[in-house]
Each structure stands twice: as structure tokens, then as C-alpha cells.
């Protein structure tokens, strides 16, 4: 699965959210609806989130330095984690507080048709943004289901925009329901109930995003298909007898580190081993272009040692997989 950044989806979401935020705040000023205020803050927070994603993408493209020899690819993960914090604190918790206040101190809605009109307008714009995110994601999703795509994607932008847009659409429907029931029953409490539901929804989405970006920040291995391609590339030539064990790590969405111990023939000279390593590296890069950093260690194959994998004391976490090739 490609690790494409989905810049088009981020920009579309930013444009939609800025327009929606302005419309919602105007509607709140007229109607004094807490659902509209919560939705306005939600759209404003989403706009800030998209700016964070764009900034993270730009900073991640900086060249490696002696202080950061593996580059800045993980900046995209850091900014993705910041998005979940913003969504939780500014979007979710504010809406929960505003909903509680409105339930405790309800008041009559004014000019409710403003709120309904803005919500319908917002649903149209948000649907456009959501469709763009879906189309961009389908370019990279392959055969994965949507939950699998969100869980396995190495690029944080598309899952974040997808969940934000989905949450925004559901939130708009909740706000519309809250305003409609409040008008129909002449009871402002229902506006507060809609606001409270929006807040709970945003908090849940923020938690999901935080868990996923936390995993990326800790460092995730390459996907199963990518690992298989690398393994096949290593042993594709006659210069490598077998793969003893291997580890991969995403330095960023489009930067992969590969470290492997490969078996060479006992009688190979140093020059033979050097050529074997160079050839294996070339095959890996041809098969998986995002493999930017490759470390191959030659060794003589011993079945017992290979089954134990790498030394757990030398590589934190231990548990290397046993060899997958005979």
C-alpha cells in the first residue's frame, strides 16, 4: 500500500471547513444555538488541524542533518498527533461543556431557519470534502477495508481527514436533529442534547486518532506485503544463500529502514560478500523504492542461531521472526 500524503484531500478539507466555520458563526450570532456554536468551533478546529497537517508535510521534507541523520519524516506523525489533541480539547471538550450548559440553562432559539439553512449548506460542502478524501484514499487503499486502511496506513493525513470529515458529517446531522427537535417541541434542551452528542463523537474520534498516531510515533514496521517483497528481493540473486532474519522500521510515511542478516557462502571472499550486499541492496530498492536506509550484515547460516533471531539484549524488544526461506 502506498504511503501517499493526500495533500489534495487536506487542501479540500481546509477550504470546506473555513467556509463552513464562517457560516456557522454567523448562524450562531443570529440564532444563539449552542449546536451552531459547537459546530462552528468544530469547523474552526478542523481548519487548524488541516493547517497543522500541511505544515507537518512541509517540515518533513527537510534534508537530513548530522543531528538528525535519518531526516525529518516523522514530523508528519508528530503533527498528526497534535491534530488529535486539538480535536479532543478544542473540538470535543468544548462541545461537551457547551452541551451541558445548554441542558442546564436552556433558552429559546431565535431565527431557527438560519441554523437549518447553514447546516444544510455545511452538509453539502462537507460531503464534497469527504468525497475528495474517499477518492484520494481509494488510490492507496487497495483491497483493504476502511477500518484496515485507517489502521495500517503509514501516512497520517488521509486517515485523519477521513475521520474528521466523517465526524463532521455526523455532527452536522446531530446538530440538525437537535435544532429541529428544539423548534418542534419549543424546548431548548434538545439543542443542548445535540451539542453534547457532537462533543462525545469528537472525543471518540480524537481518541482513535491519538492511538493510531501514537503507534506511528513509536515506530511501525513495513506492511506484510512490503516485507514479503523485500524478503523475495534479498534472496532473488545467487549471491545470497538465504535470509536469516530481518527488521523494518518506518522513518516516515515514505522512508523505510531495512536491517537484515543474510547468509553468504563459507568460501566467499570479502570482495564476493561486498558484491553480494551491493546487489541485494539494489534489488531491495528496485522492489520497494521507499527503502531509503538499508543495512545488510553477512553471516554464515546456522539453523539454531537463526531460529533464535537477533540478540534481544542488542535490539530492544527482541522477538525477531525466524527465517522464512529454506
PyMOL commands that set and color helices and strands:
alter all, ss='L'
color gray80, all
select helices_A, chain A and resi 7-31+34-60+75-104+112-141+146-152+156-185+189-218+224-234+270-287+303-308
alter helices_A, ss='H'
color red, helices_A
select strands_A, chain A and resi 242-252+255-263+291-299
alter strands_A, ss='S'
color yellow, strands_A
deselect
rebuild
show_as cartoon
